[in-house]
Amino acid sequence: MDDKPMIMQLPLKWTAHLRDQPESGMSYQIITIVLNDGRRFERVPYCAGYIDLTGLPSYWRVPFSENEISTIVVTHDKSGPPRLKI
């Protein structure tokens, strides 16, 4: 998805995990992505295998790789755009 640098396809490991979790709305989930270094990306929309970090301030590309993901938690927090919490 080079034409959409803030959208990333998740690996099968994570899509399988999210498939078994409740939806936040019709066909989507709002998740928190926790990285190995402790950074947390909150309020991230997930739909059909992709996360969308559009609206995350100060970044023009997804600021991590799939290998850096430690855990993903469905939170349903729709209170604003994605944000980084350190």
Contacts in CASP RR format, 6 or more apart in sequence:
PFRMAT RR
TARGET T0000
AUTHOR 0000-0000-0000
METHOD contacts of the structure
MODEL  1
MDDKPMIMQLPLKWTAHLRDQPESGMSYQIITIVLNDGRRFERVPYCAGY
IDLTGLPSYWRVPFSENEISTIVVTHDKSGPPRLKI
1 7 0 8 1.000
1 8 0 8 1.000
1 9 0 8 1.000
1 50 0 8 1.000
4 54 0 8 1.000
5 60 0 8 1.000
5 61 0 8 1.000
5 62 0 8 1.000
6 52 0 8 1.000
6 53 0 8 1.000
6 54 0 8 1.000
6 55 0 8 1.000
6 56 0 8 1.000
6 59 0 8 1.000
6 60 0 8 1.000
6 61 0 8 1.000
6 62 0 8 1.000
7 50 0 8 1.000
7 51 0 8 1.000
7 52 0 8 1.000
7 53 0 8 1.000
7 54 0 8 1.000
7 62 0 8 1.000
8 50 0 8 1.000
8 51 0 8 1.000
8 53 0 8 1.000
8 62 0 8 1.000
8 66 0 8 1.000
9 49 0 8 1.000
9 50 0 8 1.000
10 18 0 8 1.000
10 46 0 8 1.000
10 49 0 8 1.000
10 50 0 8 1.000
10 51 0 8 1.000
10 66 0 8 1.000
10 69 0 8 1.000
10 72 0 8 1.000
11 66 0 8 1.000
14 66 0 8 1.000
14 69 0 8 1.000
14 72 0 8 1.000
15 49 0 8 1.000
17 72 0 8 1.000
18 29 0 8 1.000
18 31 0 8 1.000
18 46 0 8 1.000
18 49 0 8 1.000
18 72 0 8 1.000
18 74 0 8 1.000
21 29 0 8 1.000
21 74 0 8 1.000
22 29 0 8 1.000
22 74 0 8 1.000
22 76 0 8 1.000
23 29 0 8 1.000
24 30 0 8 1.000
24 74 0 8 1.000
24 76 0 8 1.000
24 78 0 8 1.000
27 47 0 8 1.000
27 48 0 8 1.000
28 45 0 8 1.000
28 46 0 8 1.000
28 47 0 8 1.000
29 45 0 8 1.000
29 46 0 8 1.000
29 47 0 8 1.000
29 74 0 8 1.000
29 76 0 8 1.000
30 43 0 8 1.000
30 44 0 8 1.000
30 45 0 8 1.000
30 46 0 8 1.000
30 74 0 8 1.000
30 75 0 8 1.000
30 76 0 8 1.000
30 77 0 8 1.000
30 78 0 8 1.000
31 44 0 8 1.000
31 45 0 8 1.000
31 46 0 8 1.000
31 51 0 8 1.000
31 72 0 8 1.000
31 73 0 8 1.000
31 74 0 8 1.000
31 75 0 8 1.000
32 40 0 8 1.000
32 41 0 8 1.000
32 42 0 8 1.000
32 43 0 8 1.000
32 44 0 8 1.000
32 72 0 8 1.000
32 73 0 8 1.000
32 75 0 8 1.000
32 77 0 8 1.000
33 40 0 8 1.000
33 41 0 8 1.000
33 44 0 8 1.000
33 51 0 8 1.000
33 64 0 8 1.000
33 69 0 8 1.000
33 71 0 8 1.000
33 72 0 8 1.000
34 40 0 8 1.000
34 69 0 8 1.000
34 70 0 8 1.000
34 71 0 8 1.000
34 72 0 8 1.000
34 73 0 8 1.000
35 41 0 8 1.000
35 64 0 8 1.000
35 68 0 8 1.000
35 69 0 8 1.000
35 70 0 8 1.000
36 68 0 8 1.000
36 69 0 8 1.000
36 70 0 8 1.000
37 68 0 8 1.000
38 70 0 8 1.000
38 86 0 8 1.000
39 64 0 8 1.000
39 84 0 8 1.000
39 85 0 8 1.000
39 86 0 8 1.000
40 84 0 8 1.000
40 85 0 8 1.000
40 86 0 8 1.000
41 53 0 8 1.000
41 56 0 8 1.000
41 64 0 8 1.000
41 82 0 8 1.000
41 83 0 8 1.000
41 84 0 8 1.000
41 85 0 8 1.000
42 75 0 8 1.000
42 77 0 8 1.000
42 82 0 8 1.000
42 83 0 8 1.000
42 84 0 8 1.000
42 85 0 8 1.000
43 75 0 8 1.000
43 77 0 8 1.000
43 78 0 8 1.000
43 79 0 8 1.000
43 80 0 8 1.000
43 81 0 8 1.000
43 82 0 8 1.000
43 83 0 8 1.000
44 51 0 8 1.000
44 52 0 8 1.000
44 53 0 8 1.000
44 82 0 8 1.000
45 51 0 8 1.000
45 52 0 8 1.000
45 82 0 8 1.000
46 52 0 8 1.000
51 62 0 8 1.000
52 82 0 8 1.000
53 59 0 8 1.000
53 62 0 8 1.000
53 63 0 8 1.000
53 82 0 8 1.000
54 81 0 8 1.000
54 82 0 8 1.000
55 81 0 8 1.000
55 82 0 8 1.000
56 63 0 8 1.000
56 81 0 8 1.000
56 82 0 8 1.000
56 83 0 8 1.000
56 84 0 8 1.000
57 83 0 8 1.000
63 84 0 8 1.000
END
